[in-house]
Structure formats: C-alpha cells, structure tokens
Amino acid sequence: MNDLQELYREVILDHNRHPRNFGELEGANRVVEGVNPLCGDRMTLYVKINDKKVQDIRFKGTGCAISVASSSLMTEKAKGGSLDEVESLFKQVHEMLTSDISSSSINLENLDKLAALSGVREYPTRVKCASLAWHALKSAIAGSADKISTE
Amino acid sequence: MSSVLESQNTLSHAYTDISALRKDFPALQQNVYEKPLVYLDSAASTQRPQAVIDAVVAHERSNHANVHRGVHQLSQRSTEAYEGAREKIRAYINAESCEEIIFTRGTTESINLVAASLGKSRLTDSDEVVVTWMEHHSNIVPWQLICEQTGAQLLAVPMTPDGELDLNEYDRLLSDRTKIVAVGHVSNALGTINPLEQIISKARDTDALVIIDGAQATPHFRVDVQALDCDFYAFSGHKMFGPTGIGVLYGKSSLLDAMPPYQGGGEMILTVTFKETLYNSLPYKFEAGTPNISGAVGLGAAVDFLSDINFEALAQYESDLLSYATTELMKLPEARVIGTAKNKASVLSFTLGDIHAHDLGTIVDREGVAIRTGHHCAMPVMEHFQIAATGRASFALYNNRDDVDRLILGLQRALELFT
C-alpha cells in the first residue's frame, strides 16, 4: 500500500473530491478541450488572459483522480500568474512527471502543492492523466488550438 | 467429411477438467509486484498455452522460409505448416472448404477487408448498412469509412437498459435498402451474447449480407459457420490463445469469388503485365504479400488446444465463475454491473461508486490483478450507459475463484484509499 499512497497522496485525494475552480468561466477568452483518447476522459479549460497574465482560470470535465487533481492544482497555482511564470511552471511540472528526480534540476519546494504529483512518475501509464490539463493550458496560452489530445 | 467425424469423435472424449488447464499457461506462473499474477484481461488478449509457444518456436527455429514460392525443402515445410493451419481452422469452424479461410492480421483487418471490397462492389448512395450500438469500434469505423465513400447510410440498432440488442428496433431498421448487417457475436464491453440465429434469419428476409465480428466469441465457444449460415465471420488469433498479428476472415466462397481484391501485391496474382493482372484463386486473392506464417502455425496449435476441450464443460465452468464474480462484486458498496443481459459470456464490466476506472485499474494492478479500464473501444456503449469508463474483468478458461477473490480484495483496497 505504501507505493499507492505515494501516488494517491492526501492532497490529490482532496483535490479529486473537492476540485477547485471547477465549472465554466464567464468571460474566458481562451477555451481549450483536452481529450485522452485512451480512456475517453475529457476536460474543458477556460482561461481569461489579460495584460499577459492568467487573470482567471477554471475547468470542467470527467477524469480519474490524477487527472482531476492535476487540473485543480494547476488552476490554483496558475491563477494570477504571468504568462512567463505559467510557461516556466509547465516546464517544471513536465520535468517532474517525466524525468528522474535525482538527476533533475527542478526544486520541488518551488512547486508547493503541485509536488504531490511527483509520485505519478513511477506510474508511466498514468503520466498522461496528470499532463492533460497542462497541455491544454499551454495550448490556451499559445492560442494554437481549441482541441488537444494526449496522443 | 472425415475431419468433421473426427472432430465430433474428439469432442466426445474431450477434456472436461477445465480447472486443470491453468498449468498449461506459463505466463500465469509469475509474480507481479511480488504477488502471484491474476490475469483478468483476456477479452483484450488471452495468454498462450505452452503448446502454442512451442509450435511457434519450432517453426521459427527450423521450418521458416517463404510460402508457396520456393522449390526447396524449407519452403515446402513452411507451406505445409501454413496450409495445415488453414485446414485445422476450416475443420474447427466447419467451413466448407479452405478457400473460405482467409488469413488476416486480425478481426479488424478482416472487417476492413469486407467493408472495402463489398463497398466497392455492392454499395450505392441509396443503400444502408446496419450495425449496432454494442459494437467495438472496429465494427463501426470501417463501415463509416465505406459509407462516406459510397454515400450509403449507416444505421445502428439500439440497446435495452440491460445491454441487449433491441430486436424490435432491428426489425424496424431492416428494409430493402439494407445491404449489409454487421454485428458482434459477443460484446467486448458488456459480455452480451447476441441471438445470432434470430439476427441472421431476419436479415435473410432482405438482400443483406451478414458479417459477424466473432473476436469475443471464439475464446468461449466453438462456432459452426455453416450452422449459423452467416456470410462472413471474423476472428483474431490472440483472443483465442494464439499469437497476435494473425486472424481469420471466413466468407462463403461464392461471395468471396465475386468480390474484388482488397490489397494488391505478390501472392494474390496469377500473371501481371502492364496491360492486365489476373488474380489468384481463393483464398490467395485476398492474401497479398508474405503472410504471418508462424502466426498461422501458432493459431493452428491454438485450435488444436481448443479442439481437445469439452465446450459444454467450459460453458458451465465460465458461467459459474461469472456468477460467483458478479455475486462477490455486488457485495461491495456502490458496485454497479454494466451489462446485465440474460445471456452473457464471462465478462464483468463494472463501476464502483464514483472512483474512476483508471484509479481502480492502478490500485488492483499493485495487488497483482490485471483488469482493463476505460471505454474498451466501444464509446457508444459508454454513451448508452451515460458513463465515461468501466473496469472490466474478463475471465478465460484458466481463471478460477481465487482470481475473483483477489480482484475483490484489490477493489476493497481502492475503497479504503478513496473513502
């Protein structure tokens, strides 16, 4: 069970049970739909960008605990951030999810609660669950697509 | 005729102690996460018995060469093994002749072959193709593609709340415009066994040809294509204890004969000039290129393995196992079985409260239990039940009640973790 508790940390279970910033966002100027075709999960990300800042951000959709918690934690952390800060956050989370932490330069402390997602790395089949929301956010900032996929 | 008699003879002496078959499967004798593996994902792919592994290895070690080409010894052995496998499969499903047994990569390619070839020769924009809401994507998308190309309409038979086909609606959808009826024998997502006799006999009142997706049926029961009187029957090697990358399309020879080739290349031709190409006879007309020879040999060995089993005993065994699993699952709080048809193969699709299927899958995996989670390539089924995904435990002849108990233990862990 220890392994599983590393993945399903209390922060993740809490954000899955009570997702923050959940629902549509009125006045959003970027809306991106993210799908994971492997499991059929889908989420819609609403972002309001003004003055190169993420002024507001919300999401809705269905997904597993990892996917919902990652979306929820992401909206909490990204809200109010500058586009540069969010871009840097994306890079750090991506590295945390995909690379060996001992050889990685990222500082988990900077990521606050998002560090709870670091256990996902040990579960390669679940990395996509955690990264879906982040790819949607990246795409929303770039304004490059209104639909993204993990595949 | 002699082979039919032989197979009936074998059946009467066939193996009835199903629970003893597990020891023939080496993959099941291992630990994952330091726990004995419980493999409940056979609807996605079954494990192989030692006899299949040995047959493939023996072929690869000493008999491999290209088929139908060389005059040398190895080519002759390879051809005999490949054609021998075709004859085993013919006898096993009681096809009239080997011309009717086309080797493909699997069920998906078999269905694509029929769709592409029949589409070209048979469908116009005033025709209709009937599928069902229960189908795997591989029995939907090839028809969508061909309907787009020909302008034909694709219609789908709806399901009842239990996950059975609504046969009154099927009746209503059939008309003189129906040219093809494509239906699964057993639903991969729900386990529902469809009443093929009724479905086929109703289609016979129209001009429609009937193709059956048998991928999920062949691991559980023996199919007799002549008794069924279907026009085409598609199935996969790796879902019936054989290798991946090999499957079969059975088709009535009169129909296959009249159909244009699916792919062009070597093997499927008689003569080629730049003016004209003459096609080879059946079944080679539909087998362009070098085939999966060792795959066919492995599938032949799988058919030998299955031929020794008493299928009445197997049906009883799997039905007992399914009913035990269903009863035990329903003891868990908030468990819901998805697919409660009266006639079901040993497939148990379920949800557990609001815990997402992927989380269930990861948690039971750490307990050594392999289940499938997701939409099972049957998104319309998920839409019908208004859910995103299910957990699916699918049982084969090598599973037992201990496997069910381990699954339930894993699901209890999930409940502990999430509440």
Interface residues (C-beta under 8 A of the other chain):
Chain A: M1 D3 L4 Q5 L7 Y8 L13 L38 C39 G40 D41 T62 G63 C64 A65 I66 S67 Y123 T125 R126 C129
Chain B: Y33 I355 H356 A357 H358 D359 T362 I363 R366 T373 G374 H375 M379 M382 A388 A389 R413 L417 F418
